[in-house]
């Protein structure tokens, strides 16, 4: 009596199937211990409603409020103040600056 290819595959992978079935049973058991989706929604409906209202208010304010005027480089004045004066030029450019200062 020849065995079918399905039975051969089952016999070859019996450990994998056993692990899969045991882990599936464990997941189903753990899900049955926890609350149902209906109970979770019933508990958190005030939080869900307030979050939805807050997000809709944010969307409304974003749509209604005008955009700020464009700024060339925001904060550049502060960066220039913190960085201090630019470093002195070097080489030929430095000599030209010194010559110009002497002329003035």
GUKE-132373 format. One record per atom (N, C-alpha, C): residue number from 1; residue in one letter; chain; x, y, z. Coordinates in Angstrom, 1 decimal, m for minus. Example, Ala and Ser with C-alpha at 12.3 -4.5 7.8 and 13.67 -1.06 7.14 Angstrom:
! residues 2
+-------+-------+-------+--------+--------+--------+
| ketor | vexro | bator |      u |      v |      w |
+-------+-------+-------+--------+--------+--------+
|     1 |     a |     A |   13.2 |   m5.7 |    7.8 |
|     1 |     a |     A |   12.3 |   m4.5 |    7.8 |
|     1 |     a |     A |   13.2 |   m3.3 |    7.8 |
|     2 |     s |     A |   12.8 |   m2.2 |    7.1 |
|     2 |     s |     A |   13.7 |   m1.1 |    7.1 |
|     2 |     s |     A |   12.9 |    0.0 |    7.9 |
+-------+-------+-------+--------+--------+--------+
This chain:
! residues 104
+-------+-------+-------+--------+--------+--------+
| ketor | vexro | bator |      u |      v |      w |
+-------+-------+-------+--------+--------+--------+
|     1 |     x |     A |    0.8 |   m1.2 |    0.0 |
|     1 |     x |     A |    0.0 |    0.0 |    0.0 |
|     1 |     x |     A |    0.9 |    1.2 |    0.0 |
|     2 |     x |     A |    0.8 |    2.0 |   m1.0 |
|     2 |     x |     A |    1.6 |    3.2 |   m1.2 |
|     2 |     x |     A |    1.0 |    4.4 |   m0.4 |
|     3 |     x |     A |    1.8 |    5.1 |    0.2 |
|     3 |     x |     A |    1.3 |    6.3 |    1.0 |
|     3 |     x |     A |    1.3 |    7.5 |    0.1 |
|     4 |     x |     A |    0.3 |    8.3 |    0.4 |
|     4 |     x |     A |    0.2 |    9.5 |   m0.5 |
|     4 |     x |     A |    1.2 |   10.6 |   m0.1 |
|     5 |     x |     A |    1.5 |   11.5 |   m1.1 |
|     5 |     x |     A |    2.5 |   12.5 |   m0.8 |
|     5 |     x |     A |    2.1 |   13.5 |    0.3 |
|     6 |     x |     A |    0.8 |   13.6 |    0.6 |
|     6 |     x |     A |    0.4 |   14.5 |    1.6 |
|     6 |     x |     A |    0.8 |   13.9 |    3.0 |
|     7 |     x |     A |    0.6 |   12.6 |    3.1 |
|     7 |     x |     A |    0.9 |   11.9 |    4.4 |
|     7 |     x |     A |    2.4 |   11.9 |    4.6 |
|     8 |     x |     A |    3.2 |   11.8 |    3.5 |
|     8 |     x |     A |    4.6 |   11.9 |    3.6 |
|     8 |     x |     A |    5.1 |   13.3 |    4.1 |
|     9 |     x |     A |    4.5 |   14.3 |    3.5 |
|     9 |     x |     A |    4.8 |   15.7 |    3.9 |
|     9 |     x |     A |    4.4 |   15.9 |    5.4 |
|    10 |     x |     A |    3.2 |   15.4 |    5.8 |
|    10 |     x |     A |    2.8 |   15.5 |    7.2 |
|    10 |     x |     A |    3.8 |   14.8 |    8.1 |
|    11 |     x |     A |    4.2 |   13.6 |    7.7 |
|    11 |     x |     A |    5.1 |   12.9 |    8.6 |
|    11 |     x |     A |    6.5 |   13.6 |    8.6 |
|    12 |     x |     A |    6.9 |   14.2 |    7.5 |
|    12 |     x |     A |    8.2 |   14.9 |    7.5 |
|    12 |     x |     A |    8.2 |   16.2 |    8.3 |
|    13 |     x |     A |    7.0 |   16.9 |    8.4 |
|    13 |     x |     A |    7.0 |   18.1 |    9.1 |
|    13 |     x |     A |    6.1 |   18.1 |   10.3 |
|    14 |     x |     A |    6.0 |   16.9 |   11.0 |
|    14 |     x |     A |    5.1 |   16.8 |   12.1 |
|    14 |     x |     A |    5.5 |   17.7 |   13.3 |
|    15 |     x |     A |    6.8 |   17.9 |   13.5 |
|    15 |     x |     A |    7.3 |   18.7 |   14.6 |
|    15 |     x |     A |    6.8 |   20.2 |   14.3 |
|    16 |     x |     A |    7.0 |   20.6 |   13.1 |
|    16 |     x |     A |    6.5 |   22.0 |   12.8 |
|    16 |     x |     A |    5.0 |   22.2 |   13.0 |
|    17 |     x |     A |    4.3 |   21.2 |   12.5 |
|    17 |     x |     A |    2.8 |   21.2 |   12.7 |
|    17 |     x |     A |    2.4 |   21.2 |   14.2 |
|    18 |     x |     A |    3.1 |   20.4 |   15.0 |
|    18 |     x |     A |    2.8 |   20.4 |   16.4 |
|    18 |     x |     A |    3.1 |   21.7 |   17.1 |
|    19 |     x |     A |    4.3 |   22.3 |   16.7 |
|    19 |     x |     A |    4.6 |   23.7 |   17.3 |
|    19 |     x |     A |    3.6 |   24.7 |   16.8 |
|    20 |     x |     A |    3.2 |   24.7 |   15.6 |
|    20 |     x |     A |    2.2 |   25.6 |   15.1 |
|    20 |     x |     A |    0.8 |   25.4 |   15.8 |
|    21 |     x |     A |    0.4 |   24.2 |   15.9 |
|    21 |     x |     A |   m0.9 |   24.0 |   16.6 |
|    21 |     x |     A |   m0.9 |   24.4 |   18.1 |
|    22 |     x |     A |    0.2 |   24.1 |   18.8 |
|    22 |     x |     A |    0.3 |   24.5 |   20.2 |
|    22 |     x |     A |    0.4 |   26.0 |   20.3 |
|    23 |     x |     A |    1.1 |   26.7 |   19.5 |
|    23 |     x |     A |    1.2 |   28.1 |   19.6 |
|    23 |     x |     A |   m0.1 |   28.8 |   19.2 |
|    24 |     x |     A |   m0.9 |   28.2 |   18.2 |
|    24 |     x |     A |   m2.2 |   28.7 |   17.9 |
|    24 |     x |     A |   m3.1 |   28.6 |   19.1 |
|    25 |     x |     A |   m3.1 |   27.4 |   19.7 |
|    25 |     x |     A |   m3.9 |   27.2 |   20.9 |
|    25 |     x |     A |   m3.6 |   28.2 |   22.0 |
|    26 |     x |     A |   m2.3 |   28.5 |   22.2 |
|    26 |     x |     A |   m1.9 |   29.4 |   23.2 |
|    26 |     x |     A |   m2.4 |   30.8 |   22.9 |
|    27 |     x |     A |   m2.3 |   31.2 |   21.7 |
|    27 |     x |     A |   m2.8 |   32.5 |   21.3 |
|    27 |     x |     A |   m4.3 |   32.7 |   21.5 |
|    28 |     x |     A |   m5.1 |   31.6 |   21.1 |
|    28 |     x |     A |   m6.5 |   31.6 |   21.2 |
|    28 |     x |     A |   m6.9 |   31.7 |   22.7 |
|    29 |     x |     A |   m6.2 |   30.9 |   23.5 |
|    29 |     x |     A |   m6.4 |   30.9 |   25.0 |
|    29 |     x |     A |   m6.1 |   32.3 |   25.6 |
|    30 |     x |     A |   m5.0 |   32.9 |   25.2 |
|    30 |     x |     A |   m4.7 |   34.3 |   25.7 |
|    30 |     x |     A |   m5.7 |   35.3 |   25.3 |
|    31 |     x |     A |   m6.2 |   35.2 |   24.1 |
|    31 |     x |     A |   m7.2 |   36.2 |   23.6 |
|    31 |     x |     A |   m8.5 |   36.0 |   24.3 |
|    32 |     x |     A |   m8.8 |   34.7 |   24.7 |
|    32 |     x |     A |  m10.1 |   34.5 |   25.4 |
|    32 |     x |     A |  m10.0 |   35.1 |   26.8 |
|    33 |     x |     A |   m8.8 |   35.2 |   27.4 |
|    33 |     x |     A |   m8.7 |   35.7 |   28.7 |
|    33 |     x |     A |   m8.9 |   37.3 |   28.7 |
|    34 |     x |     A |   m8.6 |   38.0 |   27.7 |
|    34 |     x |     A |   m8.6 |   39.4 |   27.7 |
|    34 |     x |     A |  m10.0 |   39.9 |   27.4 |
|    35 |     x |     A |  m10.2 |   41.2 |   27.5 |
|    35 |     x |     A |  m11.5 |   41.8 |   27.2 |
|    35 |     x |     A |  m11.8 |   41.8 |   25.7 |
|    36 |     x |     A |  m13.1 |   41.9 |   25.3 |
|    36 |     x |     A |  m13.4 |   41.9 |   23.9 |
|    36 |     x |     A |  m13.3 |   43.4 |   23.4 |
|    37 |     x |     A |  m13.3 |   43.5 |   22.1 |
|    37 |     x |     A |  m13.2 |   44.8 |   21.5 |
|    37 |     x |     A |  m14.3 |   45.7 |   21.9 |
|    38 |     x |     A |  m15.5 |   45.2 |   22.0 |
|    38 |     x |     A |  m16.6 |   46.0 |   22.5 |
|    38 |     x |     A |  m16.4 |   46.5 |   23.9 |
|    39 |     x |     A |  m15.9 |   45.7 |   24.8 |
|    39 |     x |     A |  m15.6 |   46.2 |   26.1 |
|    39 |     x |     A |  m14.5 |   47.3 |   26.1 |
|    40 |     x |     A |  m13.5 |   47.1 |   25.3 |
|    40 |     x |     A |  m12.4 |   48.2 |   25.2 |
|    40 |     x |     A |  m13.0 |   49.5 |   24.7 |
|    41 |     x |     A |  m13.8 |   49.4 |   23.7 |
|    41 |     x |     A |  m14.4 |   50.7 |   23.1 |
|    41 |     x |     A |  m15.4 |   51.3 |   24.1 |
|    42 |     x |     A |  m16.1 |   50.5 |   24.9 |
|    42 |     x |     A |  m17.0 |   51.0 |   25.9 |
|    42 |     x |     A |  m16.3 |   51.7 |   27.0 |
|    43 |     x |     A |  m15.1 |   51.2 |   27.3 |
|    43 |     x |     A |  m14.3 |   51.8 |   28.4 |
|    43 |     x |     A |  m13.6 |   53.1 |   27.9 |
|    44 |     x |     A |  m13.1 |   53.1 |   26.7 |
|    44 |     x |     A |  m12.3 |   54.2 |   26.2 |
|    44 |     x |     A |  m13.1 |   55.2 |   25.3 |
|    45 |     x |     A |  m14.4 |   55.1 |   25.2 |
|    45 |     x |     A |  m15.1 |   56.0 |   24.3 |
|    45 |     x |     A |  m14.9 |   57.5 |   24.6 |
|    46 |     x |     A |  m14.9 |   57.9 |   25.9 |
|    46 |     x |     A |  m14.6 |   59.3 |   26.1 |
|    46 |     x |     A |  m13.3 |   59.8 |   25.6 |
|    47 |     x |     A |  m12.3 |   59.0 |   25.8 |
|    47 |     x |     A |  m10.9 |   59.3 |   25.3 |
|    47 |     x |     A |  m10.9 |   59.4 |   23.7 |
|    48 |     x |     A |  m11.5 |   58.4 |   23.1 |
|    48 |     x |     A |  m11.6 |   58.4 |   21.7 |
|    48 |     x |     A |  m12.3 |   59.6 |   21.1 |
|    49 |     x |     A |  m13.5 |   59.9 |   21.8 |
|    49 |     x |     A |  m14.3 |   61.1 |   21.3 |
|    49 |     x |     A |  m13.5 |   62.4 |   21.5 |
|    50 |     x |     A |  m12.8 |   62.6 |   22.6 |
|    50 |     x |     A |  m12.1 |   63.8 |   22.8 |
|    50 |     x |     A |  m10.9 |   63.9 |   21.9 |
|    51 |     x |     A |  m10.3 |   62.8 |   21.6 |
|    51 |     x |     A |   m9.2 |   62.8 |   20.6 |
|    51 |     x |     A |   m9.7 |   63.2 |   19.2 |
|    52 |     x |     A |  m10.8 |   62.6 |   18.8 |
|    52 |     x |     A |  m11.4 |   63.0 |   17.5 |
|    52 |     x |     A |  m11.7 |   64.5 |   17.5 |
|    53 |     x |     A |  m12.3 |   65.0 |   18.5 |
|    53 |     x |     A |  m12.7 |   66.4 |   18.5 |
|    53 |     x |     A |  m11.4 |   67.3 |   18.5 |
|    54 |     x |     A |  m10.4 |   66.9 |   19.3 |
|    54 |     x |     A |   m9.1 |   67.7 |   19.3 |
|    54 |     x |     A |   m8.5 |   67.7 |   17.9 |
|    55 |     x |     A |   m8.4 |   66.5 |   17.2 |
|    55 |     x |     A |   m7.8 |   66.5 |   15.9 |
|    55 |     x |     A |   m8.6 |   67.3 |   14.9 |
|    56 |     x |     A |  m10.0 |   67.2 |   15.0 |
|    56 |     x |     A |  m10.8 |   68.0 |   14.1 |
|    56 |     x |     A |  m10.6 |   69.5 |   14.3 |
|    57 |     x |     A |  m10.4 |   69.9 |   15.6 |
|    57 |     x |     A |  m10.1 |   71.3 |   15.9 |
|    57 |     x |     A |   m8.8 |   71.8 |   15.3 |
|    58 |     x |     A |   m7.8 |   70.9 |   15.4 |
|    58 |     x |     A |   m6.5 |   71.2 |   14.9 |
|    58 |     x |     A |   m6.5 |   71.4 |   13.4 |
|    59 |     x |     A |   m7.3 |   70.5 |   12.7 |
|    59 |     x |     A |   m7.4 |   70.6 |   11.3 |
|    59 |     x |     A |   m8.2 |   71.9 |   10.9 |
|    60 |     x |     A |   m9.2 |   72.2 |   11.6 |
|    60 |     x |     A |   m9.9 |   73.5 |   11.3 |
|    60 |     x |     A |   m9.0 |   74.7 |   11.5 |
|    61 |     x |     A |   m8.3 |   74.7 |   12.6 |
|    61 |     x |     A |   m7.4 |   75.9 |   12.8 |
|    61 |     x |     A |   m6.3 |   76.0 |   11.8 |
|    62 |     x |     A |   m5.8 |   74.8 |   11.3 |
|    62 |     x |     A |   m4.8 |   74.8 |   10.3 |
|    62 |     x |     A |   m5.3 |   75.3 |    9.0 |
|    63 |     x |     A |   m6.6 |   75.1 |    8.7 |
|    63 |     x |     A |   m7.2 |   75.5 |    7.5 |
|    63 |     x |     A |   m7.6 |   77.0 |    7.5 |
|    64 |     x |     A |   m8.0 |   77.4 |    8.7 |
|    64 |     x |     A |   m8.5 |   78.8 |    8.8 |
|    64 |     x |     A |   m7.4 |   79.8 |    9.1 |
|    65 |     x |     A |   m6.4 |   79.5 |    9.8 |
|    65 |     x |     A |   m5.4 |   80.5 |   10.1 |
|    65 |     x |     A |   m4.5 |   80.8 |    8.9 |
|    66 |     x |     A |   m4.1 |   82.0 |    8.8 |
|    66 |     x |     A |   m3.2 |   82.4 |    7.6 |
|    66 |     x |     A |   m1.8 |   81.9 |    7.9 |
|    67 |     x |     A |   m1.1 |   81.7 |    6.8 |
|    67 |     x |     A |    0.3 |   81.3 |    6.9 |
|    67 |     x |     A |    1.2 |   82.5 |    7.4 |
|    68 |     x |     A |    2.2 |   82.3 |    8.1 |
|    68 |     x |     A |    3.1 |   83.4 |    8.5 |
|    68 |     x |     A |    3.8 |   84.0 |    7.3 |
|    69 |     x |     A |    4.2 |   85.2 |    7.3 |
|    69 |     x |     A |    4.9 |   85.8 |    6.2 |
|    69 |     x |     A |    6.3 |   85.1 |    6.0 |
|    70 |     x |     A |    6.7 |   84.9 |    4.8 |
|    70 |     x |     A |    8.0 |   84.2 |    4.5 |
|    70 |     x |     A |    9.1 |   85.0 |    5.1 |
|    71 |     x |     A |   10.1 |   84.3 |    5.7 |
|    71 |     x |     A |   11.3 |   84.9 |    6.2 |
|    71 |     x |     A |   12.4 |   84.4 |    5.4 |
|    72 |     x |     A |   13.4 |   85.3 |    5.1 |
|    72 |     x |     A |   14.5 |   84.9 |    4.3 |
|    72 |     x |     A |   15.3 |   83.7 |    4.9 |
|    73 |     x |     A |   15.7 |   83.9 |    6.2 |
|    73 |     x |     A |   16.4 |   82.9 |    6.9 |
|    73 |     x |     A |   16.0 |   83.1 |    8.4 |
|    74 |     x |     A |   15.1 |   82.3 |    8.9 |
|    74 |     x |     A |   14.7 |   82.5 |   10.3 |
|    74 |     x |     A |   15.8 |   82.2 |   11.2 |
|    75 |     x |     A |   16.0 |   83.2 |   12.1 |
|    75 |     x |     A |   17.0 |   83.1 |   13.2 |
|    75 |     x |     A |   18.4 |   83.4 |   12.7 |
|    76 |     x |     A |   18.6 |   83.9 |   11.5 |
|    76 |     x |     A |   19.9 |   84.2 |   11.0 |
|    76 |     x |     A |   20.6 |   85.4 |   11.8 |
|    77 |     x |     A |   19.8 |   86.3 |   12.3 |
|    77 |     x |     A |   20.3 |   87.4 |   13.0 |
|    77 |     x |     A |   20.9 |   86.9 |   14.3 |
|    78 |     x |     A |   20.2 |   86.0 |   15.0 |
|    78 |     x |     A |   20.7 |   85.4 |   16.2 |
|    78 |     x |     A |   22.0 |   84.6 |   16.0 |
|    79 |     x |     A |   22.0 |   83.9 |   14.9 |
|    79 |     x |     A |   23.2 |   83.1 |   14.6 |
|    79 |     x |     A |   24.4 |   84.0 |   14.3 |
|    80 |     x |     A |   24.2 |   85.1 |   13.6 |
|    80 |     x |     A |   25.3 |   86.0 |   13.3 |
|    80 |     x |     A |   25.8 |   86.7 |   14.6 |
|    81 |     x |     A |   24.9 |   87.0 |   15.5 |
|    81 |     x |     A |   25.3 |   87.6 |   16.8 |
|    81 |     x |     A |   26.1 |   86.6 |   17.6 |
|    82 |     x |     A |   25.7 |   85.4 |   17.7 |
|    82 |     x |     A |   26.4 |   84.3 |   18.4 |
|    82 |     x |     A |   27.7 |   84.0 |   17.8 |
|    83 |     x |     A |   27.8 |   84.0 |   16.5 |
|    83 |     x |     A |   29.0 |   83.6 |   15.8 |
|    83 |     x |     A |   30.1 |   84.7 |   15.9 |
|    84 |     x |     A |   29.7 |   85.9 |   16.1 |
|    84 |     x |     A |   30.6 |   87.0 |   16.2 |
|    84 |     x |     A |   31.0 |   87.5 |   14.8 |
|    85 |     x |     A |   32.0 |   88.4 |   14.8 |
|    85 |     x |     A |   32.4 |   89.0 |   13.5 |
|    85 |     x |     A |   33.1 |   87.9 |   12.6 |
|    86 |     x |     A |   33.0 |   88.1 |   11.3 |
|    86 |     x |     A |   33.7 |   87.1 |   10.4 |
|    86 |     x |     A |   35.2 |   87.1 |   10.6 |
|    87 |     x |     A |   35.8 |   86.0 |   10.4 |
|    87 |     x |     A |   37.3 |   85.9 |   10.5 |
|    87 |     x |     A |   38.0 |   86.8 |    9.5 |
|    88 |     x |     A |   39.1 |   87.4 |    9.9 |
|    88 |     x |     A |   39.8 |   88.2 |    8.9 |
|    88 |     x |     A |   40.3 |   87.5 |    7.7 |
|    89 |     x |     A |   40.3 |   88.2 |    6.6 |
|    89 |     x |     A |   40.7 |   87.5 |    5.3 |
|    89 |     x |     A |   42.2 |   87.2 |    5.4 |
|    90 |     x |     A |   42.6 |   86.3 |    4.6 |
|    90 |     x |     A |   44.0 |   85.9 |    4.6 |
|    90 |     x |     A |   44.6 |   86.1 |    3.2 |
|    91 |     x |     A |   45.9 |   86.2 |    3.2 |
|    91 |     x |     A |   46.6 |   86.3 |    1.9 |
|    91 |     x |     A |   46.5 |   87.7 |    1.3 |
|    92 |     x |     A |   46.4 |   87.7 |    0.0 |
|    92 |     x |     A |   46.3 |   89.0 |   m0.8 |
|    92 |     x |     A |   45.2 |   89.8 |   m0.4 |
|    93 |     x |     A |   44.0 |   89.2 |   m0.1 |
|    93 |     x |     A |   42.9 |   89.9 |    0.3 |
|    93 |     x |     A |   43.1 |   90.7 |    1.6 |
|    94 |     x |     A |   43.8 |   90.1 |    2.5 |
|    94 |     x |     A |   44.2 |   90.8 |    3.8 |
|    94 |     x |     A |   45.0 |   92.0 |    3.5 |
|    95 |     x |     A |   46.0 |   91.9 |    2.6 |
|    95 |     x |     A |   46.8 |   93.0 |    2.3 |
|    95 |     x |     A |   46.0 |   94.1 |    1.7 |
|    96 |     x |     A |   45.1 |   93.8 |    0.9 |
|    96 |     x |     A |   44.2 |   94.8 |    0.3 |
|    96 |     x |     A |   43.4 |   95.5 |    1.3 |
|    97 |     x |     A |   42.9 |   94.8 |    2.3 |
|    97 |     x |     A |   42.1 |   95.4 |    3.4 |
|    97 |     x |     A |   42.9 |   96.3 |    4.2 |
|    98 |     x |     A |   44.1 |   95.9 |    4.5 |
|    98 |     x |     A |   45.1 |   96.8 |    5.3 |
|    98 |     x |     A |   45.4 |   98.0 |    4.5 |
|    99 |     x |     A |   45.7 |   97.9 |    3.2 |
|    99 |     x |     A |   46.0 |   99.1 |    2.4 |
|    99 |     x |     A |   44.8 |  100.0 |    2.3 |
|   100 |     x |     A |   43.6 |   99.5 |    2.2 |
|   100 |     x |     A |   42.4 |  100.4 |    2.2 |
|   100 |     x |     A |   42.2 |  101.1 |    3.5 |
|   101 |     x |     A |   42.5 |  100.4 |    4.6 |
|   101 |     x |     A |   42.3 |  101.0 |    5.9 |
|   101 |     x |     A |   43.4 |  102.1 |    6.1 |
|   102 |     x |     A |   44.6 |  101.9 |    5.6 |
|   102 |     x |     A |   45.6 |  103.0 |    5.7 |
|   102 |     x |     A |   45.2 |  104.2 |    4.9 |
|   103 |     x |     A |   44.5 |  104.0 |    3.8 |
|   103 |     x |     A |   44.1 |  105.1 |    2.9 |
|   103 |     x |     A |   43.1 |  105.9 |    3.6 |
|   104 |     x |     A |   42.2 |  105.3 |    4.4 |
|   104 |     x |     A |   41.1 |  106.0 |    5.0 |
|   104 |     x |     A |   41.6 |  106.8 |    6.1 |
+-------+-------+-------+--------+--------+--------+
